[in-house]
Amino acid sequence: MASMIKREKQLQATRKQEDKVAIERAKLLQRFLTPDALSYLNELKAHNEGVSRQVEEIILYLIVYRGYRQTMSQLDIRYIERQVRGEEPKIRIQRDGETSDFGAYVKEAIKKGTED
């Protein structure tokens, strides 16, 4: 019986510590993210919790261990998200009603330039 009570007290202490850490994380994020970045991160958390967790970890690492003190915008969050997902930046060009990737457009221009 005593071991069960001891185990329960340890679980309560662990939960209390986790709650404290979660509150501190939220404070740091609120302090260093713009309102639109914070809402984007929360939206990301609702859609893809794994990616949002990694993005949060990266942001907190930058703040806590690297001393990053600038406010991050939604664009910064989206950049980190794309890096976590391994997505390349994509720029689309619309020409004559046809949409193509800017990278393909540049490659085609380079190929034509070397053929001449």
CNS distance restraints for C-alpha pairs under 8 A (distance, minus, plus):
assign (resid   1 and name CA) (resid   5 and name CA) 6.46 0.50 0.50
assign (resid   2 and name CA) (resid   6 and name CA) 6.16 0.50 0.50
assign (resid   3 and name CA) (resid   7 and name CA) 6.02 0.50 0.50
assign (resid   4 and name CA) (resid   8 and name CA) 6.11 0.50 0.50
assign (resid   5 and name CA) (resid   9 and name CA) 6.22 0.50 0.50
assign (resid   6 and name CA) (resid  10 and name CA) 6.29 0.50 0.50
assign (resid   7 and name CA) (resid  11 and name CA) 6.23 0.50 0.50
assign (resid   8 and name CA) (resid  12 and name CA) 6.20 0.50 0.50
assign (resid   9 and name CA) (resid  13 and name CA) 6.14 0.50 0.50
assign (resid  10 and name CA) (resid  14 and name CA) 6.08 0.50 0.50
assign (resid  11 and name CA) (resid  15 and name CA) 6.11 0.50 0.50
assign (resid  12 and name CA) (resid  16 and name CA) 6.05 0.50 0.50
assign (resid  13 and name CA) (resid  17 and name CA) 6.16 0.50 0.50
assign (resid  14 and name CA) (resid  18 and name CA) 6.17 0.50 0.50
assign (resid  15 and name CA) (resid  19 and name CA) 6.11 0.50 0.50
assign (resid  16 and name CA) (resid  20 and name CA) 6.22 0.50 0.50
assign (resid  17 and name CA) (resid  21 and name CA) 6.23 0.50 0.50
assign (resid  18 and name CA) (resid  22 and name CA) 6.12 0.50 0.50
assign (resid  19 and name CA) (resid  23 and name CA) 6.21 0.50 0.50
assign (resid  20 and name CA) (resid  24 and name CA) 6.34 0.50 0.50
assign (resid  21 and name CA) (resid  25 and name CA) 6.11 0.50 0.50
assign (resid  22 and name CA) (resid  26 and name CA) 6.18 0.50 0.50
assign (resid  23 and name CA) (resid  27 and name CA) 6.23 0.50 0.50
assign (resid  24 and name CA) (resid  28 and name CA) 6.25 0.50 0.50
assign (resid  25 and name CA) (resid  29 and name CA) 6.19 0.50 0.50
assign (resid  25 and name CA) (resid  60 and name CA) 7.54 0.50 0.50
assign (resid  26 and name CA) (resid  30 and name CA) 6.02 0.50 0.50
assign (resid  27 and name CA) (resid  31 and name CA) 6.08 0.50 0.50
assign (resid  28 and name CA) (resid  32 and name CA) 6.17 0.50 0.50
assign (resid  28 and name CA) (resid  60 and name CA) 7.57 0.50 0.50
assign (resid  29 and name CA) (resid  33 and name CA) 5.67 0.50 0.50
assign (resid  29 and name CA) (resid  38 and name CA) 7.38 0.50 0.50
assign (resid  29 and name CA) (resid  60 and name CA) 7.54 0.50 0.50
assign (resid  30 and name CA) (resid  34 and name CA) 7.53 0.50 0.50
assign (resid  30 and name CA) (resid  35 and name CA) 7.81 0.50 0.50
assign (resid  30 and name CA) (resid  38 and name CA) 6.94 0.50 0.50
assign (resid  31 and name CA) (resid  71 and name CA) 7.75 0.50 0.50
assign (resid  32 and name CA) (resid  69 and name CA) 7.23 0.50 0.50
assign (resid  32 and name CA) (resid  70 and name CA) 6.70 0.50 0.50
assign (resid  32 and name CA) (resid  71 and name CA) 4.61 0.50 0.50
assign (resid  32 and name CA) (resid  72 and name CA) 6.10 0.50 0.50
assign (resid  33 and name CA) (resid  37 and name CA) 5.74 0.50 0.50
assign (resid  33 and name CA) (resid  38 and name CA) 5.80 0.50 0.50
assign (resid  33 and name CA) (resid  71 and name CA) 5.38 0.50 0.50
assign (resid  33 and name CA) (resid  72 and name CA) 4.83 0.50 0.50
assign (resid  33 and name CA) (resid  73 and name CA) 6.21 0.50 0.50
assign (resid  34 and name CA) (resid  38 and name CA) 6.16 0.50 0.50
assign (resid  34 and name CA) (resid  71 and name CA) 6.47 0.50 0.50
assign (resid  34 and name CA) (resid  72 and name CA) 6.16 0.50 0.50
assign (resid  34 and name CA) (resid  73 and name CA) 5.47 0.50 0.50
assign (resid  34 and name CA) (resid  74 and name CA) 7.28 0.50 0.50
assign (resid  35 and name CA) (resid  39 and name CA) 6.19 0.50 0.50
assign (resid  36 and name CA) (resid  40 and name CA) 6.08 0.50 0.50
assign (resid  36 and name CA) (resid  73 and name CA) 7.17 0.50 0.50
assign (resid  36 and name CA) (resid  74 and name CA) 5.96 0.50 0.50
assign (resid  37 and name CA) (resid  41 and name CA) 6.12 0.50 0.50
assign (resid  37 and name CA) (resid  72 and name CA) 7.15 0.50 0.50
assign (resid  37 and name CA) (resid  73 and name CA) 5.22 0.50 0.50
assign (resid  37 and name CA) (resid  74 and name CA) 3.90 0.50 0.50
assign (resid  37 and name CA) (resid  75 and name CA) 7.64 0.50 0.50
assign (resid  37 and name CA) (resid  77 and name CA) 6.52 0.50 0.50
assign (resid  38 and name CA) (resid  42 and name CA) 6.22 0.50 0.50
assign (resid  38 and name CA) (resid  74 and name CA) 7.62 0.50 0.50
assign (resid  39 and name CA) (resid  43 and name CA) 6.07 0.50 0.50
assign (resid  40 and name CA) (resid  44 and name CA) 6.06 0.50 0.50
assign (resid  40 and name CA) (resid  74 and name CA) 6.66 0.50 0.50
assign (resid  40 and name CA) (resid  77 and name CA) 7.92 0.50 0.50
assign (resid  41 and name CA) (resid  45 and name CA) 6.10 0.50 0.50
assign (resid  41 and name CA) (resid  52 and name CA) 6.59 0.50 0.50
assign (resid  41 and name CA) (resid  77 and name CA) 7.31 0.50 0.50
assign (resid  42 and name CA) (resid  46 and name CA) 6.41 0.50 0.50
assign (resid  43 and name CA) (resid  47 and name CA) 6.50 0.50 0.50
assign (resid  44 and name CA) (resid  48 and name CA) 5.69 0.50 0.50
assign (resid  44 and name CA) (resid  49 and name CA) 6.96 0.50 0.50
assign (resid  44 and name CA) (resid  51 and name CA) 7.77 0.50 0.50
assign (resid  44 and name CA) (resid  52 and name CA) 5.80 0.50 0.50
assign (resid  45 and name CA) (resid  49 and name CA) 4.52 0.50 0.50
assign (resid  45 and name CA) (resid  50 and name CA) 7.78 0.50 0.50
assign (resid  45 and name CA) (resid  51 and name CA) 7.67 0.50 0.50
assign (resid  45 and name CA) (resid  52 and name CA) 5.08 0.50 0.50
assign (resid  45 and name CA) (resid  53 and name CA) 7.41 0.50 0.50
assign (resid  48 and name CA) (resid  52 and name CA) 6.31 0.50 0.50
assign (resid  49 and name CA) (resid  53 and name CA) 5.97 0.50 0.50
assign (resid  50 and name CA) (resid  54 and name CA) 6.44 0.50 0.50
assign (resid  51 and name CA) (resid  55 and name CA) 6.18 0.50 0.50
assign (resid  51 and name CA) (resid  81 and name CA) 7.00 0.50 0.50
assign (resid  51 and name CA) (resid  84 and name CA) 6.93 0.50 0.50
assign (resid  51 and name CA) (resid  85 and name CA) 7.39 0.50 0.50
assign (resid  52 and name CA) (resid  56 and name CA) 6.08 0.50 0.50
assign (resid  52 and name CA) (resid  81 and name CA) 7.59 0.50 0.50
assign (resid  53 and name CA) (resid  57 and name CA) 6.18 0.50 0.50
assign (resid  54 and name CA) (resid  58 and name CA) 6.23 0.50 0.50
assign (resid  54 and name CA) (resid  84 and name CA) 7.28 0.50 0.50
assign (resid  55 and name CA) (resid  59 and name CA) 6.23 0.50 0.50
assign (resid  55 and name CA) (resid  77 and name CA) 7.41 0.50 0.50
assign (resid  55 and name CA) (resid  80 and name CA) 6.30 0.50 0.50
assign (resid  55 and name CA) (resid  81 and name CA) 6.10 0.50 0.50
assign (resid  55 and name CA) (resid  84 and name CA) 7.23 0.50 0.50
assign (resid  56 and name CA) (resid  60 and name CA) 6.06 0.50 0.50
assign (resid  57 and name CA) (resid  61 and name CA) 5.96 0.50 0.50
assign (resid  58 and name CA) (resid  62 and name CA) 6.22 0.50 0.50
assign (resid  58 and name CA) (resid  80 and name CA) 7.97 0.50 0.50
assign (resid  59 and name CA) (resid  63 and name CA) 6.30 0.50 0.50
assign (resid  60 and name CA) (resid  64 and name CA) 5.84 0.50 0.50
assign (resid  60 and name CA) (resid  65 and name CA) 7.98 0.50 0.50
assign (resid  61 and name CA) (resid  65 and name CA) 5.41 0.50 0.50
assign (resid  61 and name CA) (resid  66 and name CA) 6.78 0.50 0.50
assign (resid  62 and name CA) (resid  66 and name CA) 4.80 0.50 0.50
assign (resid  62 and name CA) (resid  67 and name CA) 6.36 0.50 0.50
assign (resid  62 and name CA) (resid  68 and name CA) 5.48 0.50 0.50
assign (resid  63 and name CA) (resid  67 and name CA) 5.10 0.50 0.50
assign (resid  63 and name CA) (resid  68 and name CA) 4.62 0.50 0.50
assign (resid  63 and name CA) (resid  69 and name CA) 6.50 0.50 0.50
assign (resid  64 and name CA) (resid  68 and name CA) 7.49 0.50 0.50
assign (resid  72 and name CA) (resid  76 and name CA) 5.88 0.50 0.50
assign (resid  72 and name CA) (resid  77 and name CA) 7.23 0.50 0.50
assign (resid  73 and name CA) (resid  77 and name CA) 6.57 0.50 0.50
assign (resid  74 and name CA) (resid  78 and name CA) 6.12 0.50 0.50
assign (resid  75 and name CA) (resid  79 and name CA) 6.12 0.50 0.50
assign (resid  76 and name CA) (resid  80 and name CA) 6.31 0.50 0.50
assign (resid  77 and name CA) (resid  81 and name CA) 6.09 0.50 0.50
assign (resid  78 and name CA) (resid  82 and name CA) 6.13 0.50 0.50
assign (resid  79 and name CA) (resid  83 and name CA) 6.28 0.50 0.50
assign (resid  80 and name CA) (resid  84 and name CA) 6.18 0.50 0.50
assign (resid  81 and name CA) (resid  85 and name CA) 6.20 0.50 0.50
assign (resid  82 and name CA) (resid  86 and name CA) 5.90 0.50 0.50
assign (resid  82 and name CA) (resid  87 and name CA) 5.12 0.50 0.50
assign (resid  82 and name CA) (resid  88 and name CA) 7.26 0.50 0.50
assign (resid  82 and name CA) (resid  89 and name CA) 7.98 0.50 0.50
assign (resid  83 and name CA) (resid  87 and name CA) 6.25 0.50 0.50
assign (resid  83 and name CA) (resid  88 and name CA) 7.92 0.50 0.50
assign (resid  90 and name CA) (resid 101 and name CA) 6.80 0.50 0.50
assign (resid  90 and name CA) (resid 102 and name CA) 7.18 0.50 0.50
assign (resid  90 and name CA) (resid 103 and name CA) 7.73 0.50 0.50
assign (resid  91 and name CA) (resid 101 and name CA) 5.98 0.50 0.50
assign (resid  91 and name CA) (resid 102 and name CA) 5.22 0.50 0.50
assign (resid  91 and name CA) (resid 103 and name CA) 7.50 0.50 0.50
assign (resid  92 and name CA) (resid  99 and name CA) 6.49 0.50 0.50
assign (resid  92 and name CA) (resid 100 and name CA) 5.64 0.50 0.50
assign (resid  92 and name CA) (resid 101 and name CA) 4.68 0.50 0.50
assign (resid  92 and name CA) (resid 102 and name CA) 5.40 0.50 0.50
assign (resid  93 and name CA) (resid  99 and name CA) 5.53 0.50 0.50
assign (resid  93 and name CA) (resid 100 and name CA) 5.36 0.50 0.50
assign (resid  93 and name CA) (resid 101 and name CA) 6.17 0.50 0.50
assign (resid  93 and name CA) (resid 102 and name CA) 5.92 0.50 0.50
assign (resid  94 and name CA) (resid  98 and name CA) 5.48 0.50 0.50
assign (resid  94 and name CA) (resid  99 and name CA) 4.29 0.50 0.50
assign (resid  94 and name CA) (resid 100 and name CA) 6.44 0.50 0.50
assign (resid  95 and name CA) (resid  99 and name CA) 6.35 0.50 0.50
assign (resid 100 and name CA) (resid 104 and name CA) 7.19 0.50 0.50
assign (resid 100 and name CA) (resid 105 and name CA) 7.08 0.50 0.50
assign (resid 101 and name CA) (resid 105 and name CA) 6.32 0.50 0.50
assign (resid 102 and name CA) (resid 106 and name CA) 6.15 0.50 0.50
assign (resid 103 and name CA) (resid 107 and name CA) 6.15 0.50 0.50
assign (resid 104 and name CA) (resid 108 and name CA) 6.10 0.50 0.50
assign (resid 105 and name CA) (resid 109 and name CA) 6.27 0.50 0.50
assign (resid 106 and name CA) (resid 110 and name CA) 6.12 0.50 0.50
assign (resid 107 and name CA) (resid 111 and name CA) 6.10 0.50 0.50
assign (resid 108 and name CA) (resid 112 and name CA) 6.21 0.50 0.50
assign (resid 109 and name CA) (resid 113 and name CA) 6.09 0.50 0.50
assign (resid 110 and name CA) (resid 114 and name CA) 6.23 0.50 0.50
assign (resid 111 and name CA) (resid 115 and name CA) 6.30 0.50 0.50
assign (resid 112 and name CA) (resid 116 and name CA) 6.50 0.50 0.50
